[in-house]
Amino acid sequence: MKNLQEATERICDLKGSLIAMDALLPALLETVPPAAHAALVRSFEAHAEAARTVMLNTDISEHVLVAFERDIARTRAVLAGLIPAEQVPAPRGAVEAVLLTTTRISTFVGAQSLTGASGFFFRRDGRLFLVTNRHVLVDEPSGHVPDRIEIEVHTDARDLTRYTAFSIPLYRHGLGLWRQAADSAGTVDVAVIEIEVDRLPADAVLQAFDDAHLDPRGEDVAIGDALTVIGFPLGFHDTVHHLAVARAASIASAYGVRFQQQGYFLSDARTHRGSSGAPVLRRRSGPRGDGAPLPWQLLGVHSTRMDMSTRHLTEDESLGLNCVWYADVLRVLTEPPPQSEI
């Protein structure tokens, strides 16, 4: 009982301290010259990002991270209201299109937040799909069974700070709405779910891969080739502009060969939780005669890190290898549904 009482008193102390800080903040802001407001905002964002980086690399409760992001957003709104119009930074210009192909996925059961992951957009015959790992949408061994996901969609091509959260149900009438595949080795850890385009905001800004990005166009793909993995490792990303980050990788196993008879190849990259479902890309070396904004070949979908059960946890470093499911499975997963016989 004594420990519970001490914990309650500590929580009350913290609440009181937060209220005092809430009172101090506007008082301090009133004393800051208007000309310094923009610099204050930039400094705040830099310190917030530094604090976020430390927290993401610390064994800390998800509740603490959620509270941190909530208060950061609240403080950001207070600061933004103080910047004179003439000092508001000019709208950001066009960003590299590939960053708009990838979105952060949050999974939920009702209102309860579960996990974070990565996903990307794929277009087929005018239909739009979200691609991620199957284990993001359902993972029976761990009991992970969300009933909906949320993704972030930009709503202004020039001001990337503007976005909306878009909710996608995973079930209808008790049946899963995603598509998955299996091969001779078992379940493929890739899933797609169709996005109802008419439900998206009219001003939605995104880019999508398509079948052309699966075509090697006569270019050889070989072991050691440089790759790019675009995603949200540990949820880390540009929280101001809501953009993913890219990690460098390389092909680590014979490309085109099913590693250990599974439908994936290996990449050599430093990856973390939250990268599940990220696109694995190779920049094309040939000419871009079609003027496409995405000069990339989509090789696969990052799934999980690979390790050895025999590795000594203190004496041996992690292998740094990852499973990447071949992207050509998307041709199967996005095929038009068979028409019902009349």
N, C-alpha and C positions, 0 to 999 in steps of 0.2 A: 504493500500500500504506500509505503514511503517513497518508493521509486516512481509510482504513478503520480503521487502528489508533486514530486520534484519535476517530473516531466510536464505536468499541467502548468506549474508555475513558470517553467522555462518557456513554454509555448505562449503564455500570457505576456512574459517579458518581451519575446520576439514580436508579438503583435503590437505591443506598445511602442517598441522601437520603430517598427515600420510606419505606424501612424505619425510618429514624430518626424521621420524622414519625409513623409508625405507633406507635412507642414513646412519643413525646411526647404524643400525643393522649389516651390513657387516663390518663397521669400528670396532665395538666392537668385532665381531667374530675373526677378524684378530689378536686381542691382546690376545685372549684366548689360553692358551697352548694346543697343540693337545691332550695331555693326559686328558684334562678336557672336551673335546667335548662330549663324551658319557654321562658324568654326567650332562652337560648342557642340552642335549636332554631329559634326564629323568626328570630333574627339570622343563623344559618347559612343558612337557606333564602333569605333576602333577598340575602345576599352570593353565594350559589351562582347565583341567578337573574341577578344583575348580571353575574357572570363569563360565564354562558351567553349573555347578550345580546351581550356584546362579542365572544365567539368566533364567534357566528353571523353577525356582520357583518364578520368578518375572513377573509381567504383562508387557511384552515387545513385541515389534513388531516382527513378523516372519521375516521381512526383515533384522532386526538387527541380528537375529540368523543366517540367511543365510550368511550375510556378515562376521560375526564372524567365521563361519566354513570355509568359503572360505579363509580368511586370515590366519587362523590356518593351513590349509593345505599348503598354500604357504610358510609360515615360516617353517613348518615341512620339506618341500622339501629342503629349503635352508640349514637347520641344518643337514639334512641327508647327503648332499653332502660334508660336512666338516669332517665326522667321518672317520678316517683311517680304512681300511679294517679289520685290526687285532682287532679293538675295536668294530666292529659291533656285537651286541648281537647275540648269537647262535640262530639258528632257533628254534621256539617253537615246543615242542613235541606235541603228540596227545592230543587233548582236549576232554572232556567228550562228547560223540557222540550226546547226546540229544541237545546240544547247536547248532549243525549243522542242526537240523530239522527246525529251526525257522529263519525267515528272516524278515527284515524290508521292509514294503511296502510304497511306495510314490505314490500318485495319481496325475494325470496331465490332463489338457486340453491343448493339443498341448504341447508347451514349458512351460506353466504356472503351477507352482507347487501349489497343493491344500492342501492335508492333508497327515498325516503319520499314519500308523497303523501297525499291526502285522499279520503274516501269517505263515503257516507251510506246509511242504511237506507230501503228502500221495501218496502211490504207490498202484496200483491195476492192476493185470494182465499185468505187464510190462509197464503200462502207469503211468505217473507222473502228479500229480495234485498239485496246490497251493490252500490251504484252508484258508478262512478268513470269516469275516462277510459279509452278503449281503449289509449292509449299508455302507461298505467301498467302494464297487463297484458302488452302486447307492442308493441314498436316496432321494426319491421324495419330502417328506415334507420340507427338507432343501434346495432343489434345487441342491444337490450334484450329478453331472453327469459327472464324468471324462471319458475320451476316451481311456486312457491307464494307466498302472501302471508300476512302476519299482521296482525290487527286487535286493538285493545284494547277489551275489554268490561267495563263496571263490574259489580260483583257485590254492591253494597250501596247501596241508594237513599239512605241517610242518611250513610254514610261513603264519600265518593267517592275516598278514597285507596286503596280496595280494588278491584282489577281483575284481569283475567287476559288473557293473550295467547292469541288464538284463531287457529289455523293453518287456512288454506283452500288445498287443492291446486288448481292451475290446469289440470292434465291428468289424464286417465284413459285408459289404453290408447292413449296417444299423441294423443288428441283433446282440444282445448281445451274446458273446461267453461263458459266464459263465453259470453254472447250479445252479439252486436254487430249493427249495422245499416248499411245503405248506402242512398243515395238517388241521384237523377239526377246529383248533383255528385261522388259517390264515397263513400268510407268516412266514417261519422259517428263522431266521436271520443267516443263514449259506450259503455260496456259495463256489463253487469250479470252477477253470478254469484249463483246461488241458495245460500243458507246452509241447511245441514241443521240445522233448529231442534232436533232431538233431540240434536245434538252440543253445543249450547250448554250452559253451566252452568245448573243448575236455578234459580239465583238471579240470572241475567243481568238487568241493568237497561239498557234502551234504549228509544228512541222511534223510530217510523218514519213517514215520509210515506206517503200512499196516493193513490188516484185523486182523492179529494176536494180534495187540495192542488193539483191541476193545473187545477181548475175556477175560472175568474175570478169566478164568482158575480155576474155582472152588473157588476163593477167595471171601470172603464177602466184600461188600462195604457198609459202614454204615455212618450215620450222625456223624460228628465229626472227620472223617478220615482226615489225613493230605494230602494236595494237594500241587502241585507246578504249578505256572503260569509263563510261559516263554515268555517274550515279550519285547516291547519297550515303556514303560510308558513315556509319554511326549517326545517320541523320544530318551529318555536316553538309552545309551548303551556304550559298550567299543568301542569307535570310532577308536582306534588303530587297534584292532583285529576284529572289526565288528561282535561282539557277543552280543546276547541279555542278559538280566538280569532275574533272577528268583525271584518271590515273593512267600512267604509262604501263604497258604490258608487252609481252612478246609470246609468240606461239612456242609452246614447250614440248609438244608431242607431234608425231607425224600427222600433218593436216590431211583430212580426207579419210583417215583411218579411225575407226571406232575404238577409242582407248579402252583396253580390256573388254572389248566387245560391247561397250556401252555407247550410247548415242552422243558422246561428247568428245572434245579434245581438251588438252590442258593448256592453260596460260600461266605464265610466270609473272606475277604481279602482287603488290601489297594491297590486300583487300580486307574489308571489315564487314561486320553485320550491317545491314542496311543497303548493301550493294546488290543484294539478291534481286534479279530481274533486270539488271543494267544491260544495255546493249554493248556488245564487244565489236569494235569497228577497226577497219584497216583503211587508211586514206588511199584513195586511188592514185596511181602514178601516171595513168594515161590522160590524154586531153579530155576536157569537158566540153565536147562539141555540142551537147544539148543545153548547155547553160544551166544545168540543175544546181540548186542551192546546196545540195548535200553530196559533195564529191567523195562519198564513203561507200565502202562495201560492208554490208552487215554480215558478219561471220557467225555470230552466235549470241547466246543469252547467258550471262554469268549466273552461276547457280550457287556454288559453295566452295569453301576452301577444302583442299585435300590434304590429309595428313596421314601419318602412319601410327598405328597403335603401338608399335615397338619403339617409337621415339622417346628418349629420355627427356622429361619435361624441363629439367634444369641443365642438362649437359648438351642437348641437341637443340638447335634452332628449328623453328617451323620450316617446312619445305618451301613455303611461299608459292605453292602451286594451287591452281583453281580449276574446277570443272566448268567448261563452257559448252552448252548444248548447241549443236549445229542449227543454224537459223533456217535451213531449208524446211524444217518441220512447220514453219509458218505457212508454207504453201498448202499444207494439208489442213491445218487448223483454221484457215480463213476461207476455205472453199465454200461456195454458196450451199446452203442446206438443200437436200434433195426435195424436189417438188412432190407434194402429196398426190398420189394417184386419184383420179376422178372416178 
